[in-house]
Amino acid sequence: LARYTKKIPKDKNIPRYLNDKGAKFKNLLGGYDEIIDNVTDTVILLEGYIDKLSLDNFLQLDEQDDIKSCCTFGKKISFSQIVKLLRKGIKNVILIYDYDAIKEMKKYSLELEKYFNVKVGYTFEKDINDSTEKEVLSIFDRLQNPNEFYRKNVTKIKK
């Protein structure tokens, strides 16, 4: 998924992704077509496509059928994205957003928990694509359920 520019009057280029303001992305899940109906039971949700590519590489997810990663194109999850996962037969969701999205992880992990078994993890001061393999793997050693995640990170949430 490449970002591209759209020609506008006065020969000025504006990045197309800035022009969209997320309206079209709220229904998309990057990597959704990699999920195998009723075979893939776990999805790791990430913020962006570059994080997805990095995680796929670290965990060799392209060689696995039962677990896949998807990206939500930002720090949000819409009901239409949840429905897409349900239609594919997903049972478990691991939500891993970047270190600056603690408030959003709390909100969306509790929403996801209505439909899936949910675990939450996060990076400490880097995006996944800037992390080492060891740092990424340590995220999975620290996964928490949504309530535990909130209790342990409540002081880090910016109001």
C-alpha positions in Angstrom: 0.0 0.0 0.0 1.9 3.0 -1.2 1.2 6.6 -0.4 0.8 8.7 -3.5 0.2 12.3 -4.4 -2.8 13.6 -6.3 -2.4 16.5 -8.7 -4.4 19.6 -7.6 -4.8 23.0 -9.2 -1.8 25.4 -9.3 0.6 22.5 -9.8 0.7 21.8 -6.1 1.0 18.3 -4.7 -0.7 17.3 -1.5 0.0 13.8 -0.1 -3.2 11.8 -0.8 -3.2 10.2 2.7 -3.4 13.7 4.2 -6.4 14.5 2.0 -8.4 11.4 3.0 -8.5 12.1 6.7 -9.0 8.4 7.4 -12.6 8.2 6.1 -11.9 5.4 3.7 -9.4 3.6 6.0 -11.8 3.0 8.9 -13.2 0.0 7.0 -9.8 -1.5 5.9 -7.5 -4.0 7.5 -4.1 -4.3 6.0 -3.3 -7.9 5.5 -6.9 -9.0 5.7 -6.6 -11.1 2.6 -3.9 -13.2 4.2 -6.4 -14.5 6.8 -7.6 -18.0 6.0 -11.3 -18.5 6.8 -11.8 -20.7 9.9 -8.1 -21.7 9.9 -6.5 -18.5 11.1 -7.7 -18.2 14.7 -5.4 -15.4 16.0 -4.8 -12.0 14.5 -2.2 -9.5 15.8 -3.5 -6.0 15.2 -1.0 -3.2 14.6 -1.2 0.5 13.8 0.5 0.6 10.4 1.5 -1.4 7.4 5.3 -1.0 8.0 4.8 -2.4 11.5 2.9 -5.3 10.0 5.7 -6.0 7.5 8.3 -5.9 10.2 6.3 -8.2 12.5 5.6 -10.7 9.7 9.3 -10.8 9.0 10.3 -11.3 12.7 7.7 -14.0 13.4 7.7 -15.5 9.9 3.9 -15.1 9.8 3.8 -15.7 6.0 4.7 -19.3 6.8 1.9 -19.8 9.3 -1.8 -20.3 8.8 -3.1 -20.1 12.3 -1.8 -16.6 13.2 -1.6 -13.6 11.0 -1.1 -9.8 11.4 -3.3 -7.0 10.2 -3.0 -3.2 10.5 -5.7 -0.8 11.3 -4.1 2.3 9.6 -3.9 4.3 12.8 -4.8 4.1 16.5 -8.4 3.1 16.0 -10.6 0.1 15.4 -14.0 0.4 13.8 -17.0 -1.9 14.2 -16.7 -2.8 10.5 -13.1 -4.0 11.1 -14.4 -6.1 14.0 -17.1 -7.6 11.8 -14.5 -8.5 9.1 -12.5 -10.4 11.7 -15.6 -12.2 13.0 -16.6 -13.3 9.5 -13.2 -14.9 9.1 -13.7 -16.9 12.2 -11.0 -15.1 14.3 -11.2 -16.1 18.0 -8.1 -14.4 19.5 -6.8 -10.8 19.0 -3.5 -9.5 20.2 -3.5 -5.7 20.1 -0.1 -4.1 19.8 0.1 -0.4 19.2 3.0 1.9 19.6 4.1 3.3 23.0 2.2 6.6 22.5 -1.2 4.8 22.2 -1.9 3.5 25.7 -5.2 5.3 26.0 -6.4 3.9 22.6 -5.2 0.4 23.5 -7.3 0.5 26.7 -10.4 1.7 24.8 -10.1 -0.7 21.9 -9.0 -3.7 23.9 -12.1 -3.5 26.0 -14.2 -3.1 22.9 -12.5 -6.1 21.2 -13.0 -8.2 24.4 -16.7 -8.2 23.7 -16.1 -10.4 20.7 -12.6 -12.1 21.0 -10.1 -13.4 23.5 -7.8 -10.3 23.8 -4.3 -9.8 24.9 -2.5 -6.4 24.8 1.1 -5.6 24.3 3.1 -2.5 23.4 6.5 -1.2 22.5 8.3 0.9 25.1 9.8 3.8 23.2 9.9 2.7 19.6 7.6 1.6 16.8 7.8 -2.1 16.0 9.5 -1.3 12.7 12.3 0.5 14.6 12.7 -2.3 17.2 15.1 -5.2 17.2 13.9 -8.8 16.9 14.7 -9.3 20.6 12.6 -6.2 21.5 9.7 -7.4 19.4 9.8 -10.9 20.9 9.8 -9.4 24.4 6.4 -7.8 23.7 4.9 -11.3 23.5 6.5 -12.2 26.9 4.6 -9.2 28.5 1.1 -9.7 27.0 -1.7 -8.8 29.4 -5.5 -9.0 29.3 -7.2 -5.6 28.9 -8.0 -5.0 32.5 -4.6 -6.0 33.7 -3.0 -3.8 31.0 -5.1 -0.8 32.1 -4.3 -1.3 35.8 -0.6 -1.5 35.2 -0.4 1.4 32.8 -3.0 3.8 34.2 -0.4 6.3 35.3 1.0 6.4 31.7 -2.2 7.5 30.2 -2.2 11.1 29.1 -5.5 12.8 29.9 
